[in-house]
């Protein structure tokens, strides 16, 4: 089955050019016309998809050729865009910037080619006039497989400035599809890891998205942009399906990436059907303002494996959902809410008690901090005998990891790809049984495996290894049986 959803990729020559404003504004502007708009983000970013979801009313989804593998980008896109009138994909960094040392892998250009989608280049024109033509020509001609379908000029100073830019671009063959004037920055404040998530400032975020939509409506040719999107044509292949993924064996270890992309994995091999789970087997997933980092596919895979996924808020709820047999705590900003998390002693004790009983617990980054003994001197759950604190240094980058210890997520020796993104330090950085061994930036082990707990800084995308979700649910079933 092929997908023929009209689609656009919003890219830029570099970060800071205005991609998020334009992409989010386009999503909201088209949604206000009554279109069902599917929002997507290239790369591992968790924060922008929250603004995309506000703009469209649909779950924001990531497309990451490093984390999921290049062969899953189009199927995951088709899954998210099923039934939509238009898909808008916000790029990452500059158009051709990808995973360090891996050629085009995971770049916006790479994803655009995998989706056979036209690219709209957002150019910060604030300090140039005729030179804009050389810049656009360079980007349009660098890779003939990447189709630059138009340009949106951002931070244009005046009508005269606009005229100079348009005149210069006339000979480039790339049409100008929008011009946005220099205005005060739309209210999307940033801090140590980027934009402040929607969950922490919902009312202000709604106003910011409305302002982006207004700016885009006033400066962009929406009809021409939609016509460009419709010219993308069909995308062959089946949409990703969580139930099918869970019903088949995990893929073999990832091949060593080659410049220009990743070699495709062999097809899935049939395996046993999904585990038989008791009715009402609940997996609690942390949410709320402190834990906003999560890929939508994780909950879908857990549900497909037979779990009832229940979201709770560690800032507000004093108990885990009744009947919880497994716990997933993803990323977020516990360091911002450390006093409130610490003050919720009943929940901290409930989490510690669940872990002590051997129930499966999967914690990534923020979850690792929450399970530690303390965070910035404040008591946390005490499941992990470690201290966490804020740090000035940013740890950021893709990781090729190997499971060091058998755990509720993976067998020792299994390979996974992940991503680190934090300004915190956990001491010690690994337990007696570490979670992962990684090679970048240096060879090291990190994380903690103990009883049913798997806690690590590494963010992973379970769609690349759906056996992770099934293994976790199977361990929940085992924990249920033991507890019974």
C-alpha positions, 0 to 999 in steps of 0.5 A: 500500500502506498501513501499519497499524502501531500507533504512538505519538508521545511528546512534552512541553511542553518539553525536559527533561521526560523524553521520552527516558526515557519513550520509550526505556523504553516501547520496551524494556518493549514489546520485553520483551513479545515485540513487534517495536518500531520506534524513531523520533526526530523531528528530526536527533538522532543520539544518542537513536536509539542508545539506541532501538536498544539498547532494541529491537534494531532500527535507530533512524531519524529523521523530519525534515520539514525535512531530508527534506521533509514528503512523505517522513516517512510513507514513511520511517516505513513503511519503518522500521516494516515488519513491526513490532508497534508503533512508538514515536516520540520527539519533539523539544523542546516539542510545537509547537517546529519549525524557527525561523521556519517555523511548525510545520515539523519540529515533533513536532506536524507529524510526528504529523499526518503520521503520523496518530498519537496523542500521549502528553504527558510532563509534568514535574509536580515543581513543580505540582499543579492547574495541570497541568490548565491546561497539558494543556488548553492543549496538547490544544486548541491544534491540533485536528489533533493528538490528545493521547491521554494524559498521563504524569506525571513526577517525581511526589513522593508518593501525595498529590501524585499524587492532586492531579494526577489530580483536577485532570486528571479534568476535562480529558478527557485520561487519565493513562496513567502516573505516574513518581516522582521518582527519581535520574536514570537514568545517561545522562551528557551533555557538549557535544553532548548524551548520550554515545553508546551506542558509547562506553559500551555496558555502562553504556548497556545498564544505563541502558536496563534502568533506564528500562524498569523505571521505565516498567513500574512506572509506566505502563499498557502495555495502555492505551498499546498500545490507544491505539497500535492506534487510530492506524488505517492510514497511506496510501501506499507505504513508502520503498524505497532501490532505487526511490529510486536508480532515479529522478531526484533531485527538483527543488529544494526549494520555499520553505517556507511557514508551517505546512509545506512544499509537496510536491515533484513526483513523481520522474521516471523516469531511467536505471537504477542504474549498473552497478558492478563486483562488490565495489565497496566504499565504506568507512564510518567507524564506531566510538566516534568516528564515531557520527552516521549516518542508516541510509538513507545506507548503504541508498542506497549499497547500492541504487546498487550499492556494497558498504558496509563499516564500519571503525573509525578508532580500531582499524583501521590500514588501510581495507577492502581494495578501498576505492573510496570513503570516507564519514566522517560525524559524531561526536566526533573531538575526544574521541578526537583523541589516539587518532585521531592515534596511528593514523598508518597509517590517516591515511596510508591515507586521505590516499593514497586522497584523493590518488588522486582516489577519492570521499570524502564527509565531514560535520562530524566527517569534516571535522575528521578530514580536516584538517591538525590537530585541537586541535594533533594531526596528522590526515589532512592531506587538507584544508589547515585546522586544527580546534579546539574552541570554546566557542560552539555552532553549531546549526540547520537550513540551506538550502544551495546547492552552490557547486562541482561535487563527487562529491555534487552539481552546482553550483547544486543545493539541499540542506537540512542541519543544523549541530551542533558546538562546533568551528571549522575555519580557514579555513572554506572552501577555494578551491572551497567546498562549500556556500553558506548563508544562516543565520545569515549569508550565507557559504560553507563546506566544501571540494571538491578532486579527489574530496573533499567535506568540510563541516560540513553534515549532510544526509539523502540520502533527500531527494536519492537522486541524491547516493548514485548520483552518489557510486557512479558516481564510485567506478566512474569512480575504479575504471576510472581506477585500473585 
